């Protein structure tokens, strides 16, 4: 028997992390860091969208921002080659 | 007197370009190309958002996509350094 570590992001908070351990609770610090960075990006995008499109309801700004942050690498490619988004939209069943 | 050229993007269409010449009608092909590329990116982002967030009304997907495409360079930076978005949100009065 030995002590085990668990990691979560402050941005999710402990309560949320315990409720949704599959996506929010990690056995390595690196994985929790990756989620924290993703959430940081998502928060910044959301605030920017809300500022620039004041009429858009918060829920859509949040969903949009999270989607982009979760697909950061794809999105980065898309800014140079937009059609990668339609390829993913066609084939991906997420 | 001499013949002058004007350029617009098919994605806007002639009718729209004539109605909104300040942003859609150009005296150089390069400028019209830049707008065409921006609109191509915007269309791809919009379709992707609509596919991934089916509940989001089309108008918000369109506004979101256009905002991101119009601010492609900023967004590209933000994917690496999210806080550039909040700097812009704070200082920019657009």
N, CA and C atoms of all chains as a GROMACS GRO file, in nm:
protein
  564
    1UNK      N    1   0.085  -0.120   0.000
    1UNK     CA    2   0.000   0.000   0.000
    1UNK      C    3   0.088   0.124   0.000
    2UNK      N    4   0.043   0.225  -0.072
    2UNK     CA    5   0.122   0.349  -0.075
    2UNK      C    6   0.029   0.466  -0.102
    3UNK      N    7   0.080   0.584  -0.075
    3UNK     CA    8   0.001   0.705  -0.102
    3UNK      C    9  -0.003   0.731  -0.252
    4UNK      N   10  -0.120   0.767  -0.300
    4UNK     CA   11  -0.137   0.800  -0.442
    4UNK      C   12  -0.173   0.948  -0.458
    5UNK      N   13  -0.131   1.006  -0.569
    5UNK     CA   14  -0.165   1.147  -0.594
    5UNK      C   15  -0.277   1.160  -0.695
    6UNK      N   16  -0.357   1.265  -0.676
    6UNK     CA   17  -0.458   1.302  -0.776
    6UNK      C   18  -0.444   1.450  -0.803
    7UNK      N   19  -0.475   1.490  -0.924
    7UNK     CA   20  -0.459   1.631  -0.963
    7UNK      C   21  -0.585   1.681  -1.033
    8UNK      N   22  -0.619   1.807  -1.006
    8UNK     CA   23  -0.732   1.869  -1.079
    8UNK      C   24  -0.700   2.016  -1.097
    9UNK      N   25  -0.774   2.080  -1.186
    9UNK     CA   26  -0.754   2.224  -1.209
    9UNK      C   27  -0.846   2.306  -1.120
   10UNK      N   28  -0.787   2.410  -1.061
   10UNK     CA   29  -0.864   2.510  -0.984
   10UNK      C   30  -0.981   2.566  -1.062
   11UNK      N   31  -0.962   2.575  -1.191
   11UNK     CA   32  -1.069   2.634  -1.273
   11UNK      C   33  -1.194   2.547  -1.274
   12UNK      N   34  -1.176   2.415  -1.264
   12UNK     CA   35  -1.292   2.328  -1.247
   12UNK      C   36  -1.338   2.332  -1.102
   13UNK      N   37  -1.242   2.332  -1.010
   13UNK     CA   38  -1.276   2.327  -0.868
   13UNK      C   39  -1.289   2.183  -0.822
   14UNK      N   40  -1.266   2.161  -0.695
   14UNK     CA   41  -1.266   2.024  -0.641
   14UNK      C   42  -1.402   1.957  -0.656
   15UNK      N   43  -1.507   2.033  -0.625
   15UNK     CA   44  -1.640   1.973  -0.624
   15UNK      C   45  -1.676   1.919  -0.763
   16UNK      N   46  -1.655   2.006  -0.866
   16UNK     CA   47  -1.682   1.964  -1.004
   16UNK      C   48  -1.594   1.847  -1.044
   17UNK      N   49  -1.466   1.854  -1.004
   17UNK     CA   50  -1.371   1.749  -1.043
   17UNK      C   51  -1.413   1.614  -0.985
   18UNK      N   52  -1.465   1.618  -0.862
   18UNK     CA   53  -1.508   1.492  -0.800
   18UNK      C   54  -1.636   1.438  -0.865
   19UNK      N   55  -1.717   1.532  -0.915
   19UNK     CA   56  -1.842   1.490  -0.981
   19UNK      C   57  -1.815   1.436  -1.121
   20UNK      N   58  -1.708   1.487  -1.184
   20UNK     CA   59  -1.680   1.450  -1.322
   20UNK      C   60  -1.535   1.403  -1.333
   21UNK      N   61  -1.501   1.300  -1.257
   21UNK     CA   62  -1.359   1.260  -1.248
   21UNK      C   63  -1.300   1.216  -1.383
   22UNK      N   64  -1.382   1.156  -1.469
   22UNK     CA   65  -1.328   1.104  -1.595
   22UNK      C   66  -1.257   1.211  -1.677
   23UNK      N   67  -1.313   1.334  -1.674
   23UNK     CA   68  -1.250   1.438  -1.756
   23UNK      C   69  -1.178   1.544  -1.673
   24UNK      N   70  -1.194   1.541  -1.539
   24UNK     CA   71  -1.141   1.651  -1.458
   24UNK      C   72  -1.042   1.610  -1.349
   25UNK      N   73  -1.030   1.482  -1.326
   25UNK     CA   74  -0.941   1.434  -1.220
   25UNK      C   75  -0.834   1.347  -1.283
   26UNK      N   76  -0.707   1.375  -1.248
   26UNK     CA   77  -0.598   1.310  -1.319
   26UNK      C   78  -0.498   1.247  -1.224
   27UNK      N   79  -0.429   1.146  -1.274
   27UNK     CA   80  -0.326   1.080  -1.193
   27UNK      C   81  -0.187   1.138  -1.220
   28UNK      N   82  -0.176   1.225  -1.320
   28UNK     CA   83  -0.048   1.293  -1.342
   28UNK      C   84  -0.069   1.444  -1.343
   29UNK      N   85   0.030   1.516  -1.293
   29UNK     CA   86   0.023   1.661  -1.290
   29UNK      C   87   0.018   1.717  -1.433
   30UNK      N   88   0.092   1.651  -1.523
   30UNK     CA   89   0.096   1.699  -1.662
   30UNK      C   90  -0.044   1.700  -1.725
   31UNK      N   91  -0.121   1.596  -1.698
   31UNK     CA   92  -0.256   1.590  -1.755
   31UNK      C   93  -0.346   1.700  -1.698
   32UNK      N   94  -0.332   1.723  -1.567
   32UNK     CA   95  -0.411   1.829  -1.504
   32UNK      C   96  -0.368   1.966  -1.557
   33UNK      N   97  -0.238   1.984  -1.579
   33UNK     CA   98  -0.186   2.108  -1.639
   33UNK      C   99  -0.245   2.131  -1.777
   34UNK      N  100  -0.251   2.026  -1.856
   34UNK     CA  101  -0.306   2.037  -1.991
   34UNK      C  102  -0.451   2.083  -1.986
   35UNK      N  103  -0.528   2.026  -1.894
   35UNK     CA  104  -0.668   2.068  -1.881
   35UNK      C  105  -0.675   2.214  -1.834
   36UNK      N  106  -0.590   2.251  -1.738
   36UNK     CA  107  -0.591   2.387  -1.687
   36UNK      C  108  -0.561   2.488  -1.799
   37UNK      N  109  -0.467   2.454  -1.884
   37UNK     CA  110  -0.433   2.543  -1.997
   37UNK      C  111  -0.548   2.553  -2.096
   38UNK      N  112  -0.612   2.441  -2.120
   38UNK     CA  113  -0.727   2.440  -2.210
   38UNK      C  114  -0.837   2.530  -2.154
   39UNK      N  115  -0.862   2.518  -2.023
   39UNK     CA  116  -0.967   2.600  -1.961
   39UNK      C  117  -0.929   2.748  -1.961
   40UNK      N  118  -0.802   2.775  -1.945
   40UNK     CA  119  -0.757   2.916  -1.949
   40UNK      C  120  -0.785   2.976  -2.087
   41UNK      N  121  -0.752   2.900  -2.191
   41UNK     CA  122  -0.780   2.947  -2.327
   41UNK      C  123  -0.930   2.967  -2.346
   42UNK      N  124  -1.007   2.868  -2.303
   42UNK     CA  125  -1.152   2.875  -2.318
   42UNK      C  126  -1.210   2.999  -2.248
   43UNK      N  127  -1.166   3.027  -2.127
   43UNK     CA  128  -1.216   3.144  -2.052
   43UNK      C  129  -1.184   3.274  -2.126
   44UNK      N  130  -1.063   3.282  -2.179
   44UNK     CA  131  -1.024   3.404  -2.251
   44UNK      C  132  -1.105   3.423  -2.379
   45UNK      N  133  -1.126   3.312  -2.450
   45UNK     CA  134  -1.206   3.321  -2.573
   45UNK      C  135  -1.348   3.362  -2.539
   46UNK      N  136  -1.403   3.301  -2.432
   46UNK     CA  137  -1.541   3.332  -2.394
   46UNK      C  138  -1.559   3.480  -2.361
   47UNK      N  139  -1.468   3.534  -2.281
   47UNK     CA  140  -1.478   3.676  -2.244
   47UNK      C  141  -1.468   3.766  -2.366
   48UNK      N  142  -1.380   3.728  -2.458
   48UNK     CA  143  -1.361   3.806  -2.581
   48UNK      C  144  -1.488   3.802  -2.666
   49UNK      N  145  -1.547   3.684  -2.681
   49UNK     CA  146  -1.671   3.671  -2.760
   49UNK      C  147  -1.784   3.753  -2.696
   50UNK      N  148  -1.794   3.746  -2.564
   50UNK     CA  149  -1.901   3.819  -2.494
   50UNK      C  150  -1.884   3.970  -2.509
   51UNK      N  151  -1.757   4.011  -2.508
   51UNK     CA  152  -1.727   4.154  -2.524
   51UNK      C  153  -1.760   4.202  -2.666
   52UNK      N  154  -1.724   4.121  -2.764
   52UNK     CA  155  -1.735   4.162  -2.904
   52UNK      C  156  -1.874   4.139  -2.962
   53UNK      N  157  -1.946   4.041  -2.907
   53UNK     CA  158  -2.082   4.012  -2.956
   53UNK      C  159  -2.176   4.015  -2.836
   54UNK      N  160  -2.206   4.136  -2.787
   54UNK     CA  161  -2.280   4.148  -2.661
   54UNK      C  162  -2.418   4.081  -2.666
   55UNK      N  163  -2.477   4.072  -2.786
   55UNK     CA  164  -2.612   4.014  -2.794
   55UNK      C  165  -2.613   3.862  -2.780
   56UNK      N  166  -2.498   3.800  -2.795
   56UNK     CA  167  -2.492   3.653  -2.790
   56UNK      C  168  -2.507   3.603  -2.648
   57UNK      N  169  -2.604   3.513  -2.624
   57UNK     CA  170  -2.622   3.459  -2.489
   57UNK      C  171  -2.495   3.390  -2.440
   58UNK      N  172  -2.470   3.401  -2.308
   58UNK     CA  173  -2.349   3.348  -2.247
   58UNK      C  174  -2.329   3.199  -2.277
   59UNK      N  175  -2.441   3.124  -2.280
   59UNK     CA  176  -2.425   2.979  -2.300
   59UNK      C  177  -2.359   2.947  -2.433
   60UNK      N  178  -2.391   3.026  -2.537
   60UNK     CA  179  -2.332   2.998  -2.668
   60UNK      C  180  -2.185   3.043  -2.672
   61UNK      N  181  -2.157   3.156  -2.609
   61UNK     CA  182  -2.017   3.201  -2.601
   61UNK      C  183  -1.934   3.094  -2.530
   62UNK      N  184  -1.992   3.038  -2.424
   62UNK     CA  185  -1.920   2.936  -2.347
   62UNK      C  186  -1.897   2.809  -2.428
   63UNK      N  187  -2.001   2.763  -2.495
   63UNK     CA  188  -1.989   2.640  -2.575
   63UNK      C  189  -1.890   2.657  -2.690
   64UNK      N  190  -1.902   2.771  -2.756
   64UNK     CA  191  -1.812   2.805  -2.867
   64UNK      C  192  -1.667   2.806  -2.819
   65UNK      N  193  -1.643   2.875  -2.711
   65UNK     CA  194  -1.508   2.892  -2.657
   65UNK      C  195  -1.450   2.757  -2.616
   66UNK      N  196  -1.531   2.676  -2.551
   66UNK     CA  197  -1.483   2.545  -2.505
   66UNK      C  198  -1.452   2.455  -2.625
   67UNK      N  199  -1.538   2.459  -2.723
   67UNK     CA  200  -1.517   2.377  -2.843
   67UNK      C  201  -1.385   2.414  -2.911
   68UNK      N  202  -1.362   2.543  -2.925
   68UNK     CA  203  -1.238   2.588  -2.989
   68UNK      C  204  -1.116   2.550  -2.905
   69UNK      N  205  -1.126   2.572  -2.774
   69UNK     CA  206  -1.012   2.542  -2.687
   69UNK      C  207  -0.983   2.392  -2.685
   70UNK      N  208  -1.088   2.311  -2.685
   70UNK     CA  209  -1.069   2.165  -2.686
   70UNK      C  210  -1.009   2.116  -2.818
   71UNK      N  211  -1.029   2.195  -2.922
   71UNK     CA  212  -0.978   2.157  -3.054
   71UNK      C  213  -0.872   2.256  -3.102
   72UNK      N  214  -0.789   2.299  -3.008
   72UNK     CA  215  -0.691   2.402  -3.038
   72UNK      C  216  -0.601   2.368  -3.157
   73UNK      N  217  -0.552   2.247  -3.161
   73UNK     CA  218  -0.457   2.210  -3.267
   73UNK      C  219  -0.524   2.212  -3.404
   74UNK      N  220  -0.643   2.156  -3.408
   74UNK     CA  221  -0.720   2.160  -3.533
   74UNK      C  222  -0.744   2.304  -3.576
   75UNK      N  223  -0.783   2.387  -3.480
   75UNK     CA  224  -0.816   2.526  -3.509
   75UNK      C  225  -0.693   2.603  -3.559
   76UNK      N  226  -0.581   2.571  -3.500
   76UNK     CA  227  -0.457   2.636  -3.541
   76UNK      C  228  -0.428   2.604  -3.688
   77UNK      N  229  -0.449   2.478  -3.725
   77UNK     CA  230  -0.431   2.439  -3.866
   77UNK      C  231  -0.532   2.512  -3.954
   78UNK      N  232  -0.656   2.520  -3.903
   78UNK     CA  233  -0.764   2.578  -3.983
   78UNK      C  234  -0.738   2.725  -4.018
   79UNK      N  235  -0.669   2.796  -3.930
   79UNK     CA  236  -0.644   2.938  -3.958
   79UNK      C  237  -0.556   2.952  -4.083
   80UNK      N  238  -0.480   2.847  -4.113
   80UNK     CA  239  -0.398   2.848  -4.235
   80UNK      C  240  -0.465   2.775  -4.350
   81UNK      N  241  -0.545   2.674  -4.316
   81UNK     CA  242  -0.605   2.588  -4.420
   81UNK      C  243  -0.748   2.559  -4.376
   82UNK      N  244  -0.841   2.652  -4.401
   82UNK     CA  245  -0.977   2.644  -4.345
   82UNK      C  246  -1.049   2.513  -4.372
   83UNK      N  247  -1.018   2.447  -4.485
   83UNK     CA  248  -1.094   2.327  -4.520
   83UNK      C  249  -1.072   2.211  -4.424
   84UNK      N  250  -0.968   2.216  -4.338
   84UNK     CA  251  -0.953   2.108  -4.240
   84UNK      C  252  -1.074   2.100  -4.148
   85UNK      N  253  -1.142   2.212  -4.128
   85UNK     CA  254  -1.262   2.212  -4.043
   85UNK      C  255  -1.376   2.136  -4.108
   86UNK      N  256  -1.392   2.148  -4.239
   86UNK     CA  257  -1.503   2.078  -4.303
   86UNK      C  258  -1.471   1.930  -4.315
   87UNK      N  259  -1.341   1.899  -4.331
   87UNK     CA  260  -1.303   1.757  -4.329
   87UNK      C  261  -1.342   1.695  -4.196
   88UNK      N  262  -1.309   1.768  -4.087
   88UNK     CA  263  -1.343   1.713  -3.956
   88UNK      C  264  -1.494   1.707  -3.936
   89UNK      N  265  -1.563   1.811  -3.980
   89UNK     CA  266  -1.709   1.814  -3.964
   89UNK      C  267  -1.774   1.698  -4.038
   90UNK      N  268  -1.716   1.658  -4.151
   90UNK     CA  269  -1.772   1.547  -4.229
   90UNK      C  270  -1.748   1.412  -4.164
   91UNK      N  271  -1.624   1.392  -4.117
   91UNK     CA  272  -1.586   1.256  -4.077
   91UNK      C  273  -1.601   1.232  -3.929
   92UNK      N  274  -1.589   1.336  -3.849
   92UNK     CA  275  -1.587   1.319  -3.704
   92UNK      C  276  -1.730   1.301  -3.653
   93UNK      N  277  -1.747   1.209  -3.562
   93UNK     CA  278  -1.882   1.188  -3.510
   93UNK      C  279  -1.894   1.233  -3.365
   94UNK      N  280  -1.797   1.306  -3.317
   94UNK     CA  281  -1.799   1.358  -3.179
   94UNK      C  282  -1.932   1.423  -3.146
   95UNK      N  283  -0.795   6.022  -6.933
   95UNK     CA  284  -0.896   5.923  -6.894
   95UNK      C  285  -0.846   5.782  -6.928
   96UNK      N  286  -0.875   5.690  -6.840
   96UNK     CA  287  -0.832   5.552  -6.866
   96UNK      C  288  -0.928   5.456  -6.795
   97UNK      N  289  -0.920   5.333  -6.836
   97UNK     CA  290  -1.004   5.230  -6.775
   97UNK      C  291  -0.950   5.197  -6.635
   98UNK      N  292  -1.040   5.182  -6.538
   98UNK     CA  293  -1.001   5.146  -6.401
   98UNK      C  294  -1.057   5.009  -6.366
   99UNK      N  295  -0.987   4.937  -6.282
   99UNK     CA  296  -1.034   4.804  -6.239
   99UNK      C  297  -1.092   4.811  -6.099
  100UNK      N  298  -1.193   4.727  -6.077
  100UNK     CA  299  -1.248   4.707  -5.943
  100UNK      C  300  -1.254   4.557  -5.917
  101UNK      N  301  -1.239   4.520  -5.791
  101UNK     CA  302  -1.236   4.377  -5.757
  101UNK      C  303  -1.328   4.351  -5.638
  102UNK      N  304  -1.396   4.236  -5.641
  102UNK     CA  305  -1.477   4.196  -5.525
  102UNK      C  306  -1.472   4.044  -5.514
  103UNK      N  307  -1.513   3.993  -5.399
  103UNK     CA  308  -1.515   3.848  -5.379
  103UNK      C  309  -1.651   3.792  -5.418
  104UNK      N  310  -1.649   3.681  -5.492
  104UNK     CA  311  -1.770   3.604  -5.524
  104UNK      C  312  -1.852   3.570  -5.401
  105UNK      N  313  -1.781   3.553  -5.289
  105UNK     CA  314  -1.852   3.513  -5.168
  105UNK      C  315  -1.944   3.624  -5.118
  106UNK      N  316  -1.904   3.750  -5.143
  106UNK     CA  317  -1.996   3.860  -5.114
  106UNK      C  318  -2.100   3.871  -5.225
  107UNK      N  319  -2.056   3.857  -5.348
  107UNK     CA  320  -2.144   3.875  -5.464
  107UNK      C  321  -2.144   4.021  -5.506
  108UNK      N  322  -2.174   4.043  -5.633
  108UNK     CA  323  -2.168   4.179  -5.689
  108UNK      C  324  -2.267   4.273  -5.620
  109UNK      N  325  -2.388   4.221  -5.600
  109UNK     CA  326  -2.494   4.308  -5.545
  109UNK      C  327  -2.455   4.362  -5.406
  110UNK      N  328  -2.411   4.270  -5.318
  110UNK     CA  329  -2.367   4.308  -5.184
  110UNK      C  330  -2.246   4.402  -5.191
  111UNK      N  331  -2.153   4.370  -5.280
  111UNK     CA  332  -2.031   4.450  -5.292
  111UNK      C  333  -2.064   4.594  -5.334
  112UNK      N  334  -2.162   4.607  -5.422
  112UNK     CA  335  -2.202   4.742  -5.466
  112UNK      C  336  -2.273   4.818  -5.355
  113UNK      N  337  -2.344   4.744  -5.270
  113UNK     CA  338  -2.416   4.806  -5.159
  113UNK      C  339  -2.323   4.845  -5.046
  114UNK      N  340  -2.213   4.770  -5.031
  114UNK     CA  341  -2.120   4.791  -4.920
  114UNK      C  342  -1.978   4.808  -4.975
  115UNK      N  343  -1.960   4.905  -5.065
  115UNK     CA  344  -1.831   4.915  -5.134
  115UNK      C  345  -1.712   4.939  -5.040
  116UNK      N  346  -1.736   5.011  -4.929
  116UNK     CA  347  -1.623   5.043  -4.841
  116UNK      C  348  -1.549   4.919  -4.792
  117UNK      N  349  -1.623   4.812  -4.764
  117UNK     CA  350  -1.555   4.693  -4.713
  117UNK      C  351  -1.550   4.579  -4.813
  118UNK      N  352  -1.619   4.593  -4.928
  118UNK     CA  353  -1.629   4.476  -5.018
  118UNK      C  354  -1.581   4.502  -5.160
  119UNK      N  355  -1.554   4.626  -5.194
  119UNK     CA  356  -1.512   4.659  -5.330
  119UNK      C  357  -1.372   4.720  -5.323
  120UNK      N  358  -1.281   4.668  -5.407
  120UNK     CA  359  -1.140   4.704  -5.393
  120UNK      C  360  -1.079   4.749  -5.524
  121UNK      N  361  -0.976   4.830  -5.512
  121UNK     CA  362  -0.907   4.876  -5.633
  121UNK      C  363  -0.785   4.789  -5.664
  122UNK      N  364  -0.750   4.697  -5.574
  122UNK     CA  365  -0.642   4.603  -5.606
  122UNK      C  366  -0.692   4.460  -5.590
  123UNK      N  367  -0.642   4.372  -5.675
  123UNK     CA  368  -0.682   4.231  -5.667
  123UNK      C  369  -0.636   4.171  -5.534
  124UNK      N  370  -0.520   4.214  -5.485
  124UNK     CA  371  -0.468   4.161  -5.359
  124UNK      C  372  -0.563   4.185  -5.242
  125UNK      N  373  -0.621   4.305  -5.238
  125UNK     CA  374  -0.714   4.336  -5.130
  125UNK      C  375  -0.841   4.250  -5.139
  126UNK      N  376  -0.889   4.232  -5.262
  126UNK     CA  377  -1.007   4.147  -5.279
  126UNK      C  378  -0.975   4.002  -5.243
  127UNK      N  379  -0.855   3.957  -5.278
  127UNK     CA  380  -0.810   3.823  -5.241
  127UNK      C  381  -0.808   3.805  -5.090
  128UNK      N  382  -0.758   3.906  -5.021
  128UNK     CA  383  -0.751   3.898  -4.874
  128UNK      C  384  -0.891   3.885  -4.815
  129UNK      N  385  -0.985   3.962  -4.869
  129UNK     CA  386  -1.122   3.949  -4.818
  129UNK      C  387  -1.179   3.812  -4.851
  130UNK      N  388  -1.154   3.764  -4.971
  130UNK     CA  389  -1.205   3.633  -5.011
  130UNK      C  390  -1.152   3.523  -4.918
  131UNK      N  391  -1.026   3.531  -4.883
  131UNK     CA  392  -0.967   3.432  -4.792
  131UNK      C  393  -1.028   3.440  -4.652
  132UNK      N  394  -1.050   3.564  -4.608
  132UNK     CA  395  -1.111   3.584  -4.477
  132UNK      C  396  -1.252   3.522  -4.476
  133UNK      N  397  -1.328   3.545  -4.584
  133UNK     CA  398  -1.464   3.490  -4.592
  133UNK      C  399  -1.462   3.337  -4.601
  134UNK      N  400  -1.362   3.283  -4.669
  134UNK     CA  401  -1.350   3.138  -4.678
  134UNK      C  402  -1.330   3.077  -4.539
  135UNK      N  403  -1.240   3.140  -4.462
  135UNK     CA  404  -1.216   3.094  -4.325
  135UNK      C  405  -1.345   3.105  -4.242
  136UNK      N  406  -1.410   3.220  -4.253
  136UNK     CA  407  -1.533   3.244  -4.178
  136UNK      C  408  -1.639   3.138  -4.210
  137UNK      N  409  -1.658   3.108  -4.337
  137UNK     CA  410  -1.758   3.008  -4.377
  137UNK      C  411  -1.727   2.871  -4.318
  138UNK      N  412  -1.598   2.834  -4.321
  138UNK     CA  413  -1.560   2.704  -4.267
  138UNK      C  414  -1.579   2.697  -4.116
  139UNK      N  415  -1.545   2.805  -4.049
  139UNK     CA  416  -1.566   2.807  -3.903
  139UNK      C  417  -1.715   2.798  -3.871
  140UNK      N  418  -1.795   2.875  -3.945
  140UNK     CA  419  -1.939   2.876  -3.920
  140UNK      C  420  -2.000   2.736  -3.936
  141UNK      N  421  -1.966   2.668  -4.045
  141UNK     CA  422  -2.020   2.533  -4.068
  141UNK      C  423  -1.978   2.437  -3.957
  142UNK      N  424  -1.853   2.454  -3.913
  142UNK     CA  425  -1.802   2.367  -3.806
  142UNK      C  426  -1.876   2.393  -3.676
  143UNK      N  427  -1.896   2.520  -3.642
  143UNK     CA  428  -1.970   2.554  -3.520
  143UNK      C  429  -2.112   2.501  -3.526
  144UNK      N  430  -2.177   2.517  -3.641
  144UNK     CA  431  -2.316   2.471  -3.655
  144UNK      C  432  -2.324   2.320  -3.642
  145UNK      N  433  -2.223   2.252  -3.694
  145UNK     CA  434  -2.220   2.106  -3.686
  145UNK      C  435  -2.199   2.059  -3.542
  146UNK      N  436  -2.108   2.127  -3.471
  146UNK     CA  437  -2.068   2.081  -3.338
  146UNK      C  438  -2.160   2.130  -3.228
  147UNK      N  439  -2.226   2.245  -3.251
  147UNK     CA  440  -2.317   2.299  -3.150
  147UNK      C  441  -2.452   2.321  -3.219
  148UNK      N  442  -2.524   2.212  -3.244
  148UNK     CA  443  -2.647   2.221  -3.325
  148UNK      C  444  -2.750   2.316  -3.265
  149UNK      N  445  -2.749   2.332  -3.133
  149UNK     CA  446  -2.851   2.417  -3.070
  149UNK      C  447  -2.825   2.566  -3.090
  150UNK      N  448  -2.702   2.602  -3.129
  150UNK     CA  449  -2.670   2.744  -3.143
  150UNK      C  450  -2.734   2.803  -3.269
  151UNK      N  451  -2.810   2.912  -3.253
  151UNK     CA  452  -2.874   2.975  -3.370
  151UNK      C  453  -2.770   3.019  -3.473
  152UNK      N  454  -2.807   3.008  -3.601
  152UNK     CA  455  -2.716   3.038  -3.711
  152UNK      C  456  -2.655   3.177  -3.699
  153UNK      N  457  -2.735   3.275  -3.654
  153UNK     CA  458  -2.683   3.412  -3.649
  153UNK      C  459  -2.562   3.423  -3.557
  154UNK      N  460  -2.561   3.348  -3.446
  154UNK     CA  461  -2.447   3.356  -3.355
  154UNK      C  462  -2.327   3.282  -3.410
  155UNK      N  463  -2.353   3.167  -3.475
  155UNK     CA  464  -2.243   3.094  -3.538
  155UNK      C  465  -2.177   3.184  -3.643
  156UNK      N  466  -2.261   3.257  -3.717
  156UNK     CA  467  -2.208   3.344  -3.823
  156UNK      C  468  -2.127   3.460  -3.764
  157UNK      N  469  -2.180   3.523  -3.661
  157UNK     CA  470  -2.110   3.637  -3.600
  157UNK      C  471  -1.978   3.595  -3.536
  158UNK      N  472  -1.983   3.481  -3.467
  158UNK     CA  473  -1.864   3.425  -3.405
  158UNK      C  474  -1.757   3.396  -3.509
  159UNK      N  475  -1.798   3.328  -3.615
  159UNK     CA  476  -1.705   3.286  -3.719
  159UNK      C  477  -1.642   3.408  -3.788
  160UNK      N  478  -1.725   3.506  -3.816
  160UNK     CA  479  -1.676   3.626  -3.884
  160UNK      C  480  -1.578   3.702  -3.794
  161UNK      N  481  -1.613   3.713  -3.666
  161UNK     CA  482  -1.525   3.782  -3.571
  161UNK      C  483  -1.388   3.715  -3.564
  162UNK      N  484  -1.388   3.583  -3.556
  162UNK     CA  485  -1.261   3.511  -3.548
  162UNK      C  486  -1.182   3.526  -3.678
  163UNK      N  487  -1.251   3.513  -3.791
  163UNK     CA  488  -1.182   3.523  -3.921
  163UNK      C  489  -1.124   3.663  -3.942
  164UNK      N  490  -1.201   3.764  -3.900
  164UNK     CA  491  -1.154   3.903  -3.915
  164UNK      C  492  -1.034   3.932  -3.823
  165UNK      N  493  -1.023   3.854  -3.717
  165UNK     CA  494  -0.914   3.874  -3.621
  165UNK      C  495  -0.822   3.754  -3.617
  166UNK      N  496  -0.798   3.698  -3.735
  166UNK     CA  497  -0.721   3.574  -3.747
  166UNK      C  498  -0.584   3.583  -3.680
  167UNK      N  499  -0.513   3.693  -3.703
  167UNK     CA  500  -0.377   3.703  -3.649
  167UNK      C  501  -0.377   3.708  -3.496
  168UNK      N  502  -0.468   3.788  -3.443
  168UNK     CA  503  -0.484   3.794  -3.297
  168UNK      C  504  -0.517   3.656  -3.242
  169UNK      N  505  -0.610   3.589  -3.309
  169UNK     CA  506  -0.655   3.458  -3.262
  169UNK      C  507  -0.542   3.357  -3.265
  170UNK      N  508  -0.463   3.365  -3.368
  170UNK     CA  509  -0.349   3.274  -3.380
  170UNK      C  510  -0.253   3.293  -3.261
  171UNK      N  511  -0.230   3.418  -3.227
  171UNK     CA  512  -0.148   3.445  -3.109
  171UNK      C  513  -0.214   3.391  -2.983
  172UNK      N  514  -0.345   3.411  -2.974
  172UNK     CA  515  -0.419   3.374  -2.853
  172UNK      C  516  -0.412   3.224  -2.826
  173UNK      N  517  -0.403   3.144  -2.931
  173UNK     CA  518  -0.398   2.999  -2.910
  173UNK      C  519  -0.271   2.961  -2.834
  174UNK      N  520  -0.169   3.046  -2.846
  174UNK     CA  521  -0.047   3.021  -2.770
  174UNK      C  522  -0.040   3.100  -2.640
  175UNK      N  523  -0.105   3.218  -2.641
  175UNK     CA  524  -0.094   3.308  -2.527
  175UNK      C  525  -0.233   3.371  -2.507
  176UNK      N  526  -0.323   3.298  -2.439
  176UNK     CA  527  -0.464   3.337  -2.431
  176UNK      C  528  -0.488   3.479  -2.383
  177UNK      N  529  -0.399   3.532  -2.299
  177UNK     CA  530  -0.427   3.663  -2.240
  177UNK      C  531  -0.424   3.777  -2.343
  178UNK      N  532  -0.370   3.753  -2.464
  178UNK     CA  533  -0.376   3.862  -2.563
  178UNK      C  534  -0.520   3.898  -2.596
  179UNK      N  535  -0.613   3.803  -2.578
  179UNK     CA  536  -0.754   3.833  -2.605
  179UNK      C  537  -0.812   3.928  -2.502
  180UNK      N  538  -0.772   3.911  -2.375
  180UNK     CA  539  -0.828   4.001  -2.274
  180UNK      C  540  -0.763   4.137  -2.283
  181UNK      N  541  -0.634   4.140  -2.325
  181UNK     CA  542  -0.572   4.271  -2.349
  181UNK      C  543  -0.650   4.345  -2.456
  182UNK      N  544  -0.682   4.273  -2.565
  182UNK     CA  545  -0.754   4.340  -2.672
  182UNK      C  546  -0.895   4.379  -2.626
  183UNK      N  547  -0.961   4.289  -2.553
  183UNK     CA  548  -1.096   4.320  -2.506
  183UNK      C  549  -1.096   4.444  -2.416
  184UNK      N  550  -0.989   4.462  -2.340
  184UNK     CA  551  -0.982   4.578  -2.251
  184UNK      C  552  -0.957   4.708  -2.325
  185UNK      N  553  -0.862   4.704  -2.420
  185UNK     CA  554  -0.817   4.830  -2.478
  185UNK      C  555  -0.889   4.867  -2.607
  186UNK      N  556  -0.936   4.765  -2.678
  186UNK     CA  557  -0.991   4.790  -2.810
  186UNK      C  558  -1.135   4.841  -2.796
  187UNK      N  559  -1.168   4.942  -2.873
  187UNK     CA  560  -1.304   4.995  -2.864
  187UNK      C  561  -1.385   4.961  -2.989
  188UNK      N  562  -1.336   4.872  -3.070
  188UNK     CA  563  -1.405   4.829  -3.192
  188UNK      C  564  -1.550   4.794  -3.165
   0.00000   0.00000   0.00000
